[in-house]
């Protein structure tokens, strides 16, 4: 495995965990707020991998 695949797998795992945080924080505004920002941050860091 090269480093790019390992990085993508790591970020996909972060996305899965952020979705889990979003699901667990349903009903709590501030936890949901933070979880959505975490998910958005993961997406932003993945953009360069798919631009090339």
C-alpha positions as CSV (number, residue, x, y, z in Angstrom):
1,X,0.0,0.0,0.0
2,X,1.3,3.4,-0.8
3,X,1.0,6.4,1.4
4,X,-1.9,8.0,-0.6
5,X,-4.1,4.9,-0.1
6,X,-3.3,4.8,3.6
7,X,-4.2,8.5,4.0
8,X,-7.5,8.1,2.2
9,X,-8.4,5.1,4.3
10,X,-7.6,7.1,7.4
11,X,-9.8,10.0,6.3
12,X,-12.6,7.6,5.4
13,X,-12.4,6.2,8.9
14,X,-12.5,9.7,10.3
15,X,-15.7,10.3,8.2
16,X,-17.3,7.2,9.6
17,X,-16.5,8.2,13.1
18,X,-17.9,11.7,12.5
19,X,-21.1,10.2,11.2
20,X,-21.3,8.1,14.4
21,X,-20.8,11.3,16.5
22,X,-23.6,13.0,14.6
23,X,-25.9,10.1,15.2
24,X,-25.0,9.9,18.9
25,X,-25.5,13.6,19.4
26,X,-29.1,13.8,18.1
27,X,-31.1,15.9,20.4
28,X,-28.2,17.9,21.8
29,X,-27.6,21.1,19.9
30,X,-24.0,21.8,20.9
31,X,-22.8,18.3,20.4
32,X,-24.5,18.2,17.0
33,X,-22.9,21.5,16.1
34,X,-19.4,20.2,16.9
35,X,-20.0,16.9,15.2
36,X,-21.1,18.7,12.0
37,X,-18.0,20.9,12.1
38,X,-15.9,17.8,12.6
39,X,-17.5,16.1,9.6
40,X,-17.1,19.3,7.4
41,X,-13.4,19.4,8.4
42,X,-12.9,15.8,7.3
43,X,-14.5,16.6,3.9
44,X,-12.3,19.7,3.5
45,X,-9.2,17.7,4.1
46,X,-10.3,15.1,1.5
47,X,-10.8,17.6,-1.3
48,X,-7.1,17.7,-2.4
49,X,-7.1,13.9,-2.8
50,X,-9.9,13.9,-5.3
51,X,-8.8,17.1,-7.1
52,X,-5.7,15.4,-8.6
